[in-house]
Amino acid sequence: GLIYCSLGYFKESFNYFNEALNFSNFLNFQSGKATSYLNLGSLYGSVGKYDEALENLSKAQELFKNELKNNNKHSKVLLNIGICYLEKKDYTNAYTSFQKSFELSTDDQFKREI
């Protein structure tokens, strides 16, 4: 899915990300589900479907925050959420998401990029 996305083949990318999500659900593989939601959310954002992006990113956020307790991944989800809000011109929520992303991250390189 990631390779197709980087090549601009979004339909194929959606198919593979959804397939990964279905497989992760079947196996009850929480990390796979969270990553699939993150990938789908990022892809929806890339094609300008911000509401769908936020829906998928919210699911990823819930999993990374509460079930997987992975602050760095949670931070990256919040960054993507902030970008969606920024594109929707919802500057208050964008700022809040960016700030939370920065606070959660323990990756110094990532913090410099924010």
Buried (B, 14 or more C-beta within 10 A) or exposed (E): BEEBBEEEBBEBBBEBBBEBBEEBEEEEBEBBBBBBBBBBBBBBBBBEBBEBBBBBBBBBBBBBBEEBEBBEBBBBBBBBBBBBBBEBEBEEBBEBBBEBBBEBBEBEEBBEEB
